């Protein structure tokens, strides 16, 4: 019986230079371990069918439903600053697209479904641990209100994959606004294929930035739209302490969604130089460098679009630079505006930036936990007695006390009442994030013992991160102070 998924595949109707037709490698004994029922309903799909054994076969690539047109997308990319002219989906296969209940077009993609023409020397498979990590973190990001790809389902395949050792294989079904990347534009620009570049840009405008079509310069408007979306996205990452870990141009979606959760993690103790990725030896993608890397990536997009911006090269460069010059304004508006909310400041006043940066500097010098400092600060905004809980996070508590005097003076000039301020601060300062030690414990239990209890518990807590949940109180705690420095690894 074919699955009742109403596919409407626009990307597969582009010329074949954009992708390769490929079929998933069917898993021998697929088992559904998690289905995102809320997302299923938002997509307008049938949860009962998708939860059945036949649904598990779809998510494992063993059953290609009617209307699906499996493809692997072509793209290029700068990886740690080095350009690779052809990358592409090496272990991901786009089944097709659906129109969700809000009228938005969404990709449905299998990640870990076998080799494609872009796999190079890879096996095209995914291990269970990285699949569960992406499921947890992407759904946590969605609950935090940050644009992101989503996890629809996770299945085990019944066969091992081999990394440093044998591991259980798994496949993630990912949902995205699209999988068009900066690197997709770079792919055609590197070939000098202006016709394909224009066709891709026209498609991106239609799908993601339809207002750009009516602009005097549609391709500059497209560039400006992507710049604004990415500036806002990276600002939101910083505001929750998220570190992507591998901000290559092939991992930057032009839709403005967070994509490709590899060696990602959330900060515990605040340190702008924090790096988690085991392969980021020089700190290229450190927490505080993410805005500048986003700008760098967007400059590569602008370079790729030069042939479309103007026939005269100098004019095209001028158009690109004028668009890129807006990045700082977009980023600062999103970041400083969000930071004021975290500090309980309802309106901008002179000296706010210095006040906020002063606390961040003191947090860095005192190894204060990023998430807990702001969550507890929310309570201190209502009751000064709660300062005790905030100062306890600082190795030298007086560092907080000195700053708090200036903060309270500033709060006196703010019009919002204290109770409303705490409510507003709770709405932007999460109590729960995917703590790295908890994620690792959940993955270890699942991978080593086939026990998903901790995974489910953590997923439940992260579904409402801004709400106090006493039954999950232990999941809000920072890691033990004697824990070794945390490192993440790419799932490939």
FINU-554868 format. One record per residue (C-alpha): x, y, z; residue in one letter. Coordinates in steps of 0.25 Angstrom, whole numbers, plus 2048, in hexadecimal, padded with zeros to 3 digits. Each point is the difference from the previous one (the first is absolute). Layout:
N
site u:X; v:Y; w:Z; res:a
...
REM end
This chain:
492
site u:800; v:800; w:800; res:x
site u:806; v:80D; w:7FC; res:x
site u:802; v:80B; w:80B; res:x
site u:7F5; v:80B; w:800; res:x
site u:80B; v:80B; w:7FF; res:x
site u:7FB; v:80B; w:7F6; res:x
site u:80E; v:803; w:7F9; res:x
site u:801; v:80C; w:7F8; res:x
site u:80F; v:800; w:7FB; res:x
site u:804; v:80D; w:7FA; res:x
site u:80F; v:7FF; w:802; res:x
site u:800; v:7F3; w:7F8; res:x
site u:7FA; v:807; w:7F5; res:x
site u:80D; v:808; w:7FE; res:x
site u:80B; v:7FC; w:7F6; res:x
site u:807; v:7F3; w:804; res:x
site u:80D; v:808; w:802; res:x
site u:7FA; v:804; w:80D; res:x
site u:7FF; v:7F2; w:806; res:x
site u:802; v:7F1; w:7FD; res:x
site u:7F5; v:7F6; w:800; res:x
site u:803; v:7F6; w:80B; res:x
site u:7F8; v:7F5; w:808; res:x
site u:802; v:7FE; w:80F; res:x
site u:807; v:7F3; w:804; res:x
site u:7F5; v:7F9; w:807; res:x
site u:803; v:7FC; w:80E; res:x
site u:7FE; v:7F1; w:803; res:x
site u:7F8; v:801; w:80D; res:x
site u:7FC; v:80E; w:803; res:x
site u:7FA; v:804; w:80D; res:x
site u:7F9; v:80D; w:803; res:x
site u:806; v:806; w:80D; res:x
site u:7FA; v:80E; w:800; res:x
site u:7F5; v:807; w:7F8; res:x
site u:7FD; v:80F; w:801; res:x
site u:7F1; v:7FF; w:801; res:x
site u:7FF; v:80F; w:801; res:x
site u:808; v:803; w:7F4; res:x
site u:7F8; v:7F5; w:7F9; res:x
site u:7F3; v:807; w:802; res:x
site u:806; v:80D; w:7FC; res:x
site u:804; v:7FA; w:7F3; res:x
site u:7F2; v:7FB; w:7FE; res:x
site u:804; v:7F1; w:800; res:x
site u:7FA; v:7F4; w:806; res:x
site u:807; v:7FD; w:80D; res:x
site u:7F9; v:7F2; w:801; res:x
site u:806; v:7FC; w:7F3; res:x
site u:80E; v:805; w:802; res:x
site u:800; v:7FA; w:80E; res:x
site u:7FE; v:7F2; w:7FA; res:x
site u:80A; v:7F6; w:7FA; res:x
site u:7FD; v:806; w:7F2; res:x
site u:804; v:80E; w:805; res:x
site u:80D; v:7FA; w:806; res:x
site u:803; v:7FB; w:7F3; res:x
site u:7FE; v:80E; w:7FA; res:x
site u:80A; v:806; w:80A; res:x
site u:80A; v:7F5; w:7FD; res:x
site u:800; v:801; w:7F1; res:x
site u:7FA; v:7F3; w:7FE; res:x
site u:7F2; v:805; w:7FB; res:x
site u:800; v:80B; w:7F6; res:x
site u:7F2; v:806; w:801; res:x
site u:7F9; v:804; w:7F3; res:x
site u:803; v:80E; w:7FC; res:x
site u:80E; v:800; w:806; res:x
site u:80C; v:804; w:7F7; res:x
site u:80C; v:7FC; w:808; res:x
site u:80C; v:809; w:7FC; res:x
site u:80E; v:804; w:806; res:x
site u:802; v:80F; w:7FE; res:x
site u:80D; v:805; w:7FA; res:x
site u:808; v:80C; w:807; res:x
site u:80E; v:805; w:803; res:x
site u:805; v:807; w:80C; res:x
site u:80B; v:806; w:808; res:x
site u:804; v:7F6; w:80B; res:x
site u:808; v:807; w:80B; res:x
site u:804; v:80B; w:7F6; res:x
site u:804; v:7F6; w:7F5; res:x
site u:7F7; v:800; w:7F3; res:x
site u:7FC; v:7F2; w:7FB; res:x
site u:7F9; v:802; w:7F3; res:x
site u:7F7; v:7F3; w:801; res:x
site u:7FA; v:7FB; w:80D; res:x
site u:7F1; v:7FC; w:7FF; res:x
site u:7F8; v:7F7; w:809; res:x
site u:809; v:7F5; w:803; res:x
site u:7F6; v:7F9; w:80A; res:x
site u:7F3; v:807; w:7FE; res:x
site u:7F5; v:7FE; w:7F7; res:x
site u:7F5; v:809; w:7FD; res:x
site u:7F3; v:7F8; w:7FF; res:x
site u:7F8; v:80C; w:7FC; res:x
site u:7F8; v:80C; w:804; res:x
site u:7F2; v:802; w:807; res:x
site u:7F8; v:80C; w:802; res:x
site u:7FD; v:801; w:80F; res:x
site u:7F3; v:804; w:807; res:x
site u:805; v:80F; w:800; res:x
site u:802; v:800; w:7F1; res:x
site u:810; v:7FF; w:801; res:x
site u:808; v:7F7; w:7F7; res:x
site u:809; v:7F6; w:808; res:x
site u:80A; v:7F6; w:7FC; res:x
site u:800; v:7F2; w:806; res:x
site u:80E; v:7FA; w:800; res:x
site u:806; v:7F3; w:804; res:x
site u:80E; v:802; w:807; res:x
site u:808; v:7F4; w:801; res:x
site u:7F9; v:7F8; w:7F5; res:x
site u:80C; v:7FB; w:7F8; res:x
site u:80A; v:804; w:7F5; res:x
site u:7FD; v:80B; w:7F6; res:x
site u:809; v:804; w:7F4; res:x
site u:805; v:80B; w:80A; res:x
site u:805; v:7F7; w:80B; res:x
site u:80E; v:800; w:7FC; res:x
site u:806; v:7F5; w:809; res:x
site u:7F5; v:800; w:80A; res:x
site u:7F6; v:7F5; w:803; res:x
site u:7F4; v:809; w:7FF; res:x
site u:7FB; v:7FB; w:80D; res:x
site u:7FE; v:806; w:80E; res:x
site u:802; v:7FA; w:80E; res:x
site u:7F6; v:801; w:80B; res:x
site u:807; v:80A; w:809; res:x
site u:801; v:80B; w:7F6; res:x
site u:7F1; v:7FE; w:7FB; res:x
site u:7FB; v:801; w:80E; res:x
site u:809; v:80C; w:803; res:x
site u:7FA; v:807; w:7F4; res:x
site u:7F2; v:7FC; w:804; res:x
site u:802; v:806; w:80E; res:x
site u:807; v:80D; w:7FC; res:x
site u:7F8; v:804; w:7F4; res:x
site u:7F3; v:7FD; w:808; res:x
site u:806; v:808; w:80C; res:x
site u:803; v:80C; w:7F6; res:x
site u:7F2; v:800; w:7FB; res:x
site u:7FA; v:800; w:80E; res:x
site u:80A; v:80C; w:803; res:x
site u:7F9; v:807; w:7F4; res:x
site u:80D; v:800; w:7F7; res:x
site u:7FE; v:7FD; w:7F1; res:x
site u:804; v:7F2; w:7FE; res:x
site u:7FF; v:7F3; w:7F8; res:x
site u:7F7; v:7F6; w:807; res:x
site u:801; v:7F2; w:804; res:x
site u:7F4; v:7F8; w:7FB; res:x
site u:804; v:7F2; w:803; res:x
site u:80C; v:7F7; w:804; res:x
site u:801; v:7F1; w:7FD; res:x
site u:80B; v:7F6; w:803; res:x
site u:804; v:7F8; w:7F3; res:x
site u:804; v:7F2; w:806; res:x
site u:80E; v:801; w:7FA; res:x
site u:80D; v:806; w:806; res:x
site u:808; v:80B; w:7FB; res:x
site u:80F; v:801; w:802; res:x
site u:807; v:80C; w:806; res:x
site u:80A; v:7FF; w:80A; res:x
site u:7F8; v:7F3; w:804; res:x
site u:7F4; v:7F9; w:7FC; res:x
site u:7F3; v:808; w:803; res:x
site u:7F1; v:7FE; w:7FE; res:x
site u:7FC; v:806; w:7F3; res:x
site u:7F4; v:80A; w:800; res:x
site u:7F9; v:80A; w:7F6; res:x
site u:7FA; v:80E; w:804; res:x
site u:7F5; v:805; w:7F8; res:x
site u:802; v:80F; w:7FF; res:x
site u:7F6; v:80B; w:7FC; res:x
site u:805; v:80E; w:7FB; res:x
site u:7FB; v:80C; w:7F9; res:x
site u:80A; v:7FC; w:7F6; res:x
site u:80E; v:7FA; w:7FF; res:x
site u:805; v:80B; w:7F7; res:x
site u:80D; v:805; w:805; res:x
site u:80A; v:80B; w:7FE; res:x
site u:809; v:7F5; w:7FA; res:x
site u:7F5; v:7FC; w:7F6; res:x
site u:802; v:80E; w:7F9; res:x
site u:80F; v:7FE; w:801; res:x
site u:7FF; v:7F3; w:7F9; res:x
site u:7FA; v:807; w:7F3; res:x
site u:809; v:80C; w:802; res:x
site u:80C; v:7F8; w:800; res:x
site u:7FC; v:7F9; w:7F3; res:x
site u:7FD; v:80E; w:7F9; res:x
site u:7F2; v:7FB; w:7FE; res:x
site u:7F9; v:80D; w:800; res:x
site u:7F3; v:7FA; w:7FA; res:x
site u:7FF; v:7F6; w:80C; res:x
site u:804; v:80A; w:80A; res:x
site u:7F5; v:809; w:7FB; res:x
site u:7F6; v:7F5; w:800; res:x
site u:804; v:7FC; w:80F; res:x
site u:7FF; v:80F; w:804; res:x
site u:7F2; v:801; w:7F9; res:x
site u:7FC; v:7F3; w:807; res:x
site u:805; v:805; w:80E; res:x
site u:7F8; v:80D; w:7FE; res:x
site u:7F3; v:7F9; w:7FD; res:x
site u:802; v:7F6; w:80B; res:x
site u:806; v:809; w:80B; res:x
site u:800; v:80F; w:7FD; res:x
site u:7F4; v:802; w:7F7; res:x
site u:800; v:80F; w:803; res:x
site u:80E; v:801; w:7F9; res:x
site u:7F9; v:7FD; w:7F2; res:x
site u:7FA; v:80E; w:800; res:x
site u:80C; v:807; w:805; res:x
site u:808; v:809; w:7F6; res:x
site u:80C; v:7F7; w:801; res:x
site u:7FA; v:7F2; w:804; res:x
site u:80D; v:7F9; w:802; res:x
site u:805; v:80B; w:809; res:x
site u:7F3; v:7FF; w:807; res:x
site u:803; v:7F1; w:802; res:x
site u:80D; v:802; w:805; res:x
site u:7FB; v:80A; w:80A; res:x
site u:7F5; v:7F7; w:804; res:x
site u:80A; v:7F5; w:803; res:x
site u:80A; v:80A; w:808; res:x
site u:7F4; v:804; w:809; res:x
site u:7FC; v:7F2; w:803; res:x
site u:80E; v:7FB; w:803; res:x
site u:803; v:80C; w:808; res:x
site u:7F4; v:7FE; w:809; res:x
site u:802; v:7F1; w:801; res:x
site u:80E; v:801; w:805; res:x
site u:7FC; v:80B; w:80A; res:x
site u:7F6; v:7F6; w:805; res:x
site u:80B; v:7F5; w:801; res:x
site u:808; v:80A; w:809; res:x
site u:7F4; v:803; w:809; res:x
site u:7FF; v:7F2; w:804; res:x
site u:80E; v:7FC; w:800; res:x
site u:800; v:7F7; w:7F4; res:x
site u:80C; v:7FC; w:7F8; res:x
site u:7FE; v:7FA; w:7F3; res:x
site u:80E; v:7FB; w:7FF; res:x
site u:802; v:7FF; w:7F1; res:x
site u:7FB; v:80C; w:7F9; res:x
site u:805; v:7FC; w:7F2; res:x
site u:7F9; v:807; w:7F4; res:x
site u:7F9; v:7F3; w:7FD; res:x
site u:7FA; v:800; w:80E; res:x
site u:7F9; v:80D; w:7FE; res:x
site u:7F2; v:7FF; w:7FB; res:x
site u:7FB; v:80C; w:7F8; res:x
site u:7F2; v:7FF; w:807; res:x
site u:806; v:805; w:80D; res:x
site u:7FE; v:7F2; w:807; res:x
site u:80B; v:7FA; w:809; res:x
site u:804; v:7F3; w:7F8; res:x
site u:80A; v:7F5; w:801; res:x
site u:802; v:7FD; w:80F; res:x
site u:80D; v:7FA; w:800; res:x
site u:80A; v:803; w:80B; res:x
site u:7F7; v:80A; w:807; res:x
site u:7FD; v:803; w:80E; res:x
site u:7FC; v:80A; w:80B; res:x
site u:809; v:808; w:809; res:x
site u:800; v:7FD; w:80F; res:x
site u:80A; v:80A; w:806; res:x
site u:800; v:80D; w:7F8; res:x
site u:80C; v:801; w:7F7; res:x
site u:800; v:808; w:7F3; res:x
site u:80C; v:7F7; w:7FB; res:x
site u:7F8; v:7F3; w:802; res:x
site u:802; v:7F5; w:7F6; res:x
site u:7FB; v:7F2; w:801; res:x
site u:803; v:7FA; w:7F2; res:x
site u:80B; v:7F6; w:801; res:x
site u:804; v:805; w:7F1; res:x
site u:800; v:80F; w:803; res:x
site u:80F; v:800; w:804; res:x
site u:801; v:80F; w:7FE; res:x
site u:7F3; v:805; w:806; res:x
site u:7FB; v:805; w:7F2; res:x
site u:7F1; v:7FD; w:805; res:x
site u:801; v:804; w:80E; res:x
site u:7F4; v:806; w:807; res:x
site u:804; v:80E; w:7FE; res:x
site u:805; v:7FF; w:7F2; res:x
site u:7F3; v:7FB; w:7FB; res:x
site u:7FB; v:80E; w:7FB; res:x
site u:80D; v:803; w:7F9; res:x
site u:7FF; v:7F2; w:7F9; res:x
site u:7F2; v:802; w:7FC; res:x
site u:804; v:80D; w:7FA; res:x
site u:80C; v:7F9; w:7F9; res:x
site u:7F6; v:7F5; w:7FB; res:x
site u:7F7; v:80A; w:7FB; res:x
site u:80B; v:807; w:7F8; res:x
site u:802; v:7F3; w:7F9; res:x
site u:7F2; v:800; w:7FC; res:x
site u:801; v:80E; w:7FB; res:x
site u:80C; v:7FC; w:7F8; res:x
site u:7F8; v:7F5; w:7FA; res:x
site u:7F5; v:809; w:7FC; res:x
site u:808; v:80B; w:7F9; res:x
site u:7FD; v:7FC; w:7F2; res:x
site u:7F1; v:802; w:803; res:x
site u:802; v:80D; w:808; res:x
site u:805; v:808; w:7F4; res:x
site u:806; v:7FE; w:7F2; res:x
site u:80C; v:80A; w:804; res:x
site u:809; v:7F9; w:80A; res:x
site u:803; v:80C; w:808; res:x
site u:7F1; v:804; w:801; res:x
site u:7FD; v:7F1; w:805; res:x
site u:80B; v:801; w:80A; res:x
site u:7FA; v:80D; w:805; res:x
site u:7F2; v:7FA; w:801; res:x
site u:805; v:7F4; w:808; res:x
site u:808; v:809; w:80A; res:x
site u:7F4; v:809; w:802; res:x
site u:7F8; v:7F4; w:803; res:x
site u:80B; v:7FA; w:80A; res:x
site u:801; v:80E; w:807; res:x
site u:7F2; v:7FD; w:805; res:x
site u:805; v:7F4; w:808; res:x
site u:805; v:807; w:80C; res:x
site u:7F3; v:808; w:802; res:x
site u:7F7; v:7F4; w:7FF; res:x
site u:809; v:7F8; w:809; res:x
site u:801; v:80B; w:80B; res:x
site u:7F2; v:803; w:800; res:x
site u:7FC; v:7F1; w:802; res:x
site u:80B; v:7FE; w:80A; res:x
site u:800; v:80C; w:808; res:x
site u:7F1; v:800; w:800; res:x
site u:800; v:7F2; w:805; res:x
site u:80A; v:802; w:80A; res:x
site u:7F8; v:80C; w:806; res:x
site u:7F4; v:7F6; w:801; res:x
site u:809; v:7F6; w:808; res:x
site u:804; v:80B; w:809; res:x
site u:7F2; v:805; w:803; res:x
site u:801; v:80D; w:7F8; res:x
site u:7F4; v:804; w:7F9; res:x
site u:805; v:80C; w:7F9; res:x
site u:80E; v:804; w:7FB; res:x
site u:807; v:80B; w:808; res:x
site u:80E; v:805; w:800; res:x
site u:80A; v:7F8; w:807; res:x
site u:7F8; v:7F3; w:7FE; res:x
site u:80B; v:7F9; w:7F7; res:x
site u:80B; v:803; w:80A; res:x
site u:7F8; v:7FB; w:80B; res:x
site u:7FD; v:7F3; w:7F9; res:x
site u:80E; v:7FE; w:7FB; res:x
site u:805; v:802; w:80E; res:x
site u:7F8; v:7F5; w:806; res:x
site u:804; v:7F7; w:7F4; res:x
site u:80F; v:803; w:803; res:x
site u:7FE; v:7FD; w:80F; res:x
site u:7F9; v:7F3; w:7FC; res:x
site u:80C; v:7FC; w:7F8; res:x
site u:80A; v:804; w:80A; res:x
site u:7F8; v:7F8; w:80B; res:x
site u:7FC; v:7F3; w:7F8; res:x
site u:7F1; v:804; w:802; res:x
site u:7F7; v:7F6; w:7F9; res:x
site u:7F9; v:808; w:7F5; res:x
site u:7F2; v:7FA; w:800; res:x
site u:7FF; v:800; w:80F; res:x
site u:805; v:80E; w:802; res:x
site u:7F5; v:806; w:7F8; res:x
site u:7F5; v:7F6; w:805; res:x
site u:804; v:804; w:80E; res:x
site u:801; v:80F; w:7FC; res:x
site u:7F2; v:7FF; w:7FC; res:x
site u:7FC; v:7FD; w:80E; res:x
site u:809; v:80A; w:806; res:x
site u:7F9; v:80B; w:7F7; res:x
site u:7F4; v:7FE; w:809; res:x
site u:806; v:7FD; w:80D; res:x
site u:80E; v:805; w:804; res:x
site u:801; v:7F4; w:80A; res:x
site u:802; v:7F7; w:7F4; res:x
site u:80D; v:807; w:7FE; res:x
site u:806; v:7F5; w:809; res:x
site u:7FD; v:7F5; w:7F5; res:x
site u:806; v:809; w:7F5; res:x
site u:80D; v:803; w:808; res:x
site u:802; v:7F2; w:803; res:x
site u:803; v:7FD; w:7F2; res:x
site u:80C; v:809; w:800; res:x
site u:80E; v:7FB; w:805; res:x
site u:801; v:80E; w:807; res:x
site u:7F2; v:804; w:804; res:x
site u:803; v:80E; w:802; res:x
site u:802; v:802; w:7F1; res:x
site u:7F1; v:7FE; w:7FE; res:x
site u:7FD; v:809; w:80C; res:x
site u:808; v:80C; w:7FB; res:x
site u:7F8; v:7FE; w:7F2; res:x
site u:7F3; v:7FE; w:806; res:x
site u:800; v:80E; w:807; res:x
site u:801; v:807; w:7F2; res:x
site u:7F5; v:7F6; w:7FA; res:x
site u:7F6; v:803; w:80B; res:x
site u:803; v:80F; w:7FE; res:x
site u:7FD; v:7FE; w:7F1; res:x
site u:7F3; v:7F8; w:803; res:x
site u:7FB; v:80C; w:808; res:x
site u:7FF; v:808; w:7F3; res:x
site u:7F9; v:7F5; w:7F9; res:x
site u:7F1; v:801; w:7FF; res:x
site u:7FC; v:7F1; w:801; res:x
site u:7FB; v:7FB; w:80E; res:x
site u:809; v:7F6; w:807; res:x
site u:7F6; v:7F4; w:7FF; res:x
site u:7FE; v:803; w:7F1; res:x
site u:80F; v:801; w:7FE; res:x
site u:803; v:7F2; w:806; res:x
site u:7F5; v:7FA; w:7F7; res:x
site u:806; v:807; w:7F4; res:x
site u:80E; v:7FB; w:804; res:x
site u:7FB; v:7F2; w:802; res:x
site u:7FB; v:800; w:7F2; res:x
site u:80E; v:802; w:7FA; res:x
site u:809; v:7FA; w:80B; res:x
site u:7FE; v:7F1; w:7FF; res:x
site u:801; v:7F7; w:80C; res:x
site u:803; v:7F4; w:7F7; res:x
site u:80A; v:7FE; w:7F5; res:x
site u:806; v:7F3; w:7FB; res:x
site u:80B; v:7FF; w:80A; res:x
site u:80C; v:7F9; w:7FA; res:x
site u:802; v:7F6; w:80B; res:x
site u:7F1; v:7FD; w:800; res:x
site u:800; v:7FE; w:7F1; res:x
site u:80C; v:7F7; w:801; res:x
site u:7FA; v:7F8; w:80B; res:x
site u:7F3; v:7FE; w:7F8; res:x
site u:808; v:7FC; w:7F3; res:x
site u:809; v:7F6; w:808; res:x
site u:7F4; v:7F9; w:806; res:x
site u:7F9; v:7FF; w:7F3; res:x
site u:80C; v:7FC; w:7F8; res:x
site u:806; v:7F6; w:80A; res:x
site u:7F4; v:7FB; w:807; res:x
site u:7F4; v:802; w:7F6; res:x
site u:7F9; v:808; w:80B; res:x
site u:7FA; v:80D; w:7FB; res:x
site u:7FB; v:804; w:80E; res:x
site u:809; v:80C; w:802; res:x
site u:7FF; v:804; w:7F1; res:x
site u:7F0; v:801; w:802; res:x
site u:802; v:807; w:80E; res:x
site u:809; v:80B; w:7FA; res:x
site u:7F8; v:802; w:7F4; res:x
site u:7F3; v:802; w:809; res:x
site u:808; v:80A; w:808; res:x
site u:805; v:808; w:7F4; res:x
site u:7F2; v:801; w:7FA; res:x
site u:7FC; v:80B; w:809; res:x
site u:80E; v:806; w:804; res:x
site u:7FB; v:80D; w:805; res:x
site u:7F6; v:7FA; w:80A; res:x
site u:804; v:7FC; w:80E; res:x
site u:7FF; v:7F1; w:801; res:x
site u:803; v:7FB; w:80E; res:x
site u:800; v:7F1; w:7FC; res:x
site u:80B; v:803; w:7F7; res:x
site u:808; v:809; w:809; res:x
site u:80D; v:7F8; w:7FF; res:x
site u:800; v:802; w:7F1; res:x
site u:802; v:80F; w:802; res:x
site u:80D; v:7FE; w:808; res:x
site u:80E; v:802; w:7FA; res:x
site u:80A; v:7F5; w:7FF; res:x
site u:808; v:7FC; w:80C; res:x
site u:80C; v:809; w:802; res:x
site u:80A; v:7F5; w:7FE; res:x
site u:7FB; v:7FC; w:7F2; res:x
site u:80A; v:800; w:7F5; res:x
site u:7FF; v:80A; w:7F5; res:x
site u:7F5; v:7FC; w:7F7; res:x
site u:803; v:7FD; w:7F1; res:x
site u:7F6; v:7FC; w:7F5; res:x
site u:803; v:7F8; w:7F4; res:x
site u:7FA; v:801; w:7F2; res:x
site u:7F7; v:7F4; w:7FD; res:x
site u:806; v:7FC; w:7F3; res:x
REM end
